Amino acid sequence: MTVARSSILLTELGVFAEQASHPASRAPVDPLSQQVTAAGTAAVAHARRRLATRLPTQALRAADQYFAAPDVNPWDGGSRPEPGADVRELSPARRSSASDENPAIELRPFDRKYPRWAPFADDVAAVTGADVVLELLVADGERTAGEPKAGWRRDGSDALITVVDGAERFAVASTEPPDAEPEPELDTVLRAGDTLRLPRTMLHSARPAAGGSALLSMKLRRAPDWSLRHSAPRHLGFRDYPCSARVYRLCLRSHVPAGFSTPFAGWDPATTLLRTRTPGGLAVLAVRGTDVTFVAAGAVYRSSRLVLRVLAGIHEADGIRLAEVAERAGLARRTTRTAVDALIANGLVRIDALVGNEGESPVLVGPEVRSRR
């Protein structure tokens, strides 16, 4: 099939949170909208499957719901995870931030300082529909980084807290009587791989066991949380509180840098995989003739149909080569390459090195990071 280069249209129209038009709630009837919907379902399934190797089953099953009560979900994998390089091989500058008074290191947002964790954050966002904030807390002394002297604190959002290394004692309480210590409803020790589901606003305290610990905290900022915070998620384009969970999800941005593992210039289709940078999914707003208006990563775009077909084909795959995208879309490889280049330039698609190639991205195993090199 031959398609003129001029038909590769992709134009950003503005911020989705400021648009009056929203995706139709009824089931799509046109083939392109049906493809986009199916791609979103497949992308979430892929993210859930990847997370199933890193989080306890029960925690993952509950991840896309509000946590009604605190609960500990023990690691049910084949073996306990081991600490990764991001935990134990921290730079000297990071280690020097610890002191004898507070022998701990707190890294937030963790995925920005260690981008190899960014795909993990995207997977959590895709499954939960939440704006995800990752924090790594490493403690060798008597208390964890960030804990007040009294030992108790609250978070404004639900959180999944996974022990990456060592062991940590957690206590959770729902009330704080005047002039008295809170009465814990839950008091337990978590080991590597175990996850605590912590409801928002509940008092909690944590202390490392002998030998220290490393914790990965995943704060899940869901759409209604912002009204409790008395602020709007302006970093997602909102001037006011999100009007719905669906609109909020579509405004989620990728944690993965555009040039995550392979530079854009001169990328080789034979040695790279294509992946989307849209953890919140895609949605069609309007189809008119050969053009379509759609939303992705918090922005509204107008494109030719074939560009959205290419994007949907990449979104529904768990990493895909250019040749396979072209085959699925029924397009020539040259045309597909032009469309992909436009999608990369607009930050909607990224390229990753294939396994076995220099510069490849690492793989998350359990809550840790290991490199395949």
N, C-alpha and C positions, 0 to 999 in steps of 0.2 A: 504494500500500500504506500502511495506517495502522498505526502502532505506538505503543503507549502510552509516554508519557515515562518511566514507572516501569520500563520494560523496559531502559532504558539503564543498565546496571550495569557499573561498573568499580571494583574495590577492590584495593588493593595488599595482598598477604599477607605479604611479607617479602623477605629477600635470597635470591637463587637459590643462591648459593654455600654457604649454610647449610642448604639443603633436601636431604632424603634422596632424593626422587624426581627422576629424570632423564628426558629425552625418550626415547621408544622408538627403538631403533636400526633396527628393521625399517621397510620402506616404509609410509607411511600409507595407510589404506584408506577412511577417511571423507572426504567432500568438503571439509570445513573444513580438516582437516590437510593435505590435498593442495593446497589453495589457499595455505596458509601456506608449504609447502615450495616451491611454484612461485614465490611472491613473493620468497623468499630467493634463489633462483637468479637471478631477473631483477634484483634489487637489486645483486648482486655483478657481474653482466654490465654494468649501467649504470656502476658505479664503475670497472670495468676499462676501459670505453670512454672515460670522461672522463680517466683517467690516461694513456691511450694518446696523448693530445695533449700530455702534459707530461713523460713519461719515455721514454727509449729503449726500443724494442720488446724487446730482449733482457733488459734489466733488469726490465721488467714481467712477462715470461714466467716469470722466476725468482723473482718477489717472494714467492710463497706457499710457497717451499721454503727450507730452511736453505741457506746459502751454503757450499758445500764448499771453495771456493778463491776468493781475491780475483780480480776480473775487472773490466775497464773496458769499459763499453758506450757507444760514441760516439753522439752525438745523430743521429738519422736522420729528423728532421722536415724540413719544407720550408725553413726558415730558422732561423738561430741565434736563441734567445730574447734579448730585451732586458731590462735591469734594470727592475723595477717600482717603484712608489712606496714600497712597504714597505722596499726596500733603500736607495734613494738619498735619500728624503725623511724620514730618521729625525729625530726631534725633537731640539732643541738639548740637552735633558737627556741623551739617549742619546749624542749625539756628544761631550758633555763628559766622558763616562765613559772615553773614550780618552785616552791620555797619550803623551808622546814616547817613554817607555820601552816601552810596549806599545800602539802605535797601532792598536787593534782594538776592535771592539764584538761582544759575545756576548749574544744574546737567546734565552733558554730559560725555559719552553716558548714558542716563538715564536708559536704560534696563540692563546695566551691574551692576549699583548700586542697582537697584530694579528689579531683574530677573522676577518678576511676569508680567512685561510688555513685556518680550521677545517674547512670542507667538504673541502678537499684532504686533511687529516689523517684525516677520516672515511672517505674513499675508500680511502686506503692501509690503514686498519684493516679495511675490508670485504674487500679483496682478499687481505690477508696473514693475517688472523685474529690479528693481533698488537696489543698495546697500543703505540700509536705516540707517540713523543716527538719533536717538531720543534725543531730548534735552527738559528738563523741566525747565521753567523759572518762578519763583515765585517772585512777587514784592509787597511790602506793601507801598512803597513810591512814589516818583515822576517819576521814570524811571525804566525800566526793566533791569535785569542783562545782562551784555554783550554789552549794547548799548554805543557807543562812545558819548562823551560830545556833539558833534554836532547833535546827534540824528539820523543821517542817516548812513546806512550800505548797503552792497551788499553781496549776497551769490553766490557761483559758481555753484549751482545746484538749480533746482526747489524745492519748499518746500510747504508742506501742514501745515498750522499753525492753530491749534484748541484751542479755549479757553476752559479750563477745569473748571475754577471757576472764578467768578467775571466778569469783563468786561475790554476790552482793546481797545484803539483808535489806528487805523492803518492808515498811510498815505503811498502811493506808488507813485513814480515818475520814469519816464524813462530817463530823462536827467538831467544834472547838469550844468546850465549856469555858465560861469566864474564869480567869485565874486558876486554870487547871490544865494539865497536860491532856491532849486529845486521847481518846480511847480507841486504839487500833481495831479496825474490823478485820484486817488482814495483816499478818506478820509472818514472813516467810523468807527463805534464802533461795535465790536464783543462781543457777550454775550456767556455764557456757551453753548457749543455744536456747535457754528458757526465755519466755517472753511474758511480760506483765502487761495486761490491758488495763490502762488507767483512765477512768472517766474524767472529763474536764471538771475543774474547780475542787476536786477532792484533795484533802490534805495528804501529803505523803512525805516520807523521809527515807533516806538510803545511806547505808554505811558499808564500805567494802569489807569483805572477810579478810582474814590473815593472808598476806601475800598480795593484796591489792585486787583491782578489777578494772575492766574496761567495759563501758556500756554504750550502746547505740540507742539514742532516743529519737523516735520518729513522731513528731508532733503533727497531728492531722487537723489542719484548720479548715473546717467544713463551712459551707455557705452561711448557716445561721449563727456561727460563732462570732461573726463580725459585729452583729448588733450587741452582743454581750461585751465586746471589747470597746463599744462606742466609737468605732472607726470603720472606714470603708477600705477594702483591699485595693488601694490606688495603684499598687504595683502590678495589678492585673487589669487596670483600665477603668475601674469602677470609681465613680464620684459619690455614690451612695451605697447602701447595703445591696447585695445581690438579690435580684427579684425571684430567682429560682435556683435550685440545685443544678438543673440542666444548663442554664446560662453560665453559671459559675464554673461548671466542669469544662465547658468549651473555651473558657478564658484561661485555663491553666497553661503555664509555659513550661518548656522543657528545662530540666536541670543540666542536660548534656550540652557542652559547648558545641558550636557549629563545626569547628575543626577538631573534634574530639580526638581522633586517632590518625587521621589521614588529611593532609592539606587539600584544599579544594582544587587549586590550580593543577591542571594536567592529570587528574585522577584517571586511573586505568580501570575500565570496566571489568577486565579479566581478573583483577586482584583485589577488588573491593566489593563490599556488600552495601546495599542501600537500606536505610532505616528512616522512619519519620521522626520528627521532633515535635510531636503533637500528642502528649500524654492524655489530654482531655478529649481527643477524638476529633472528628470532622462532622459537619452538618451542612446540608444544602438549604439555601434560603430561597433561591429562585432559578428556574431554567427557562431561558428565552432563546429559541432558535438554536444557534450553535454555541451560545455563551451560557455560562452558569455563574451564579453568585453563591459563594460558600464561606463558611467560617472555619478557621483553624488557628490554634495557638493564640486565641484572643483577638485576632484580626479578621476583617472581612475582605475577601478577594473576589475579583471578577476574572474569569479565565475562560478559555475555550474548553469544550467538553473533554477533549483528549487529555488536557493537562490534569484535570481532576480524575480522569480514569487512571492515569499514571500514578498520581498521588495515592488514590485509594488502593491500587494494586500493591504499592510499597507498604502502605499502612497495615494491610491485612496479613502481611508476611512477617515471619520472624527472621528478618534479614534476607535480602533477595538480590540476585545479580541483574544487571541491566538487560541481558539477553532474555531472561525469563519475564521481566516486566514487559518488554516489547511483545513477547509471544502472547502473554495473557491479555494485553490491551489490543492486540491485532494491529500493531504499528511497526513501521520500519525502525531498526535500531538507531539510525541517525536521527530520526524524528524523536524517538524516545529519549535519546541522549540530550537533545536540545531542551525538551520539556524538563528533564531531570536537572539540567544545569540551571534553568530558571527557578525550579523549586529549591535547589540548594542556595542560590543567590538570595532568595527570600527567606531563608532560615527554616523552611518546612521539612527539608530532607537533609540527612547527614550521610557521610560515607565512612565505613569502617573497613579496616584491613581484614582480609580473609585469614583464617587460622593457618599458622605456619609461616606468615609473612612478617618481615621486619616492621615494627611500629604497630603491631596489632594491639587491640584493646584487651585488658585483662578480663578474667571471668570471676564472678562472685561465687564463692562456694560457702554455703552456710552464711553466717553474717560476716565472713571475712572476705578479703581480696587476695587472690593469687594470680600471678602472671603465668601465661602458657609458654613463655620463652624458655 
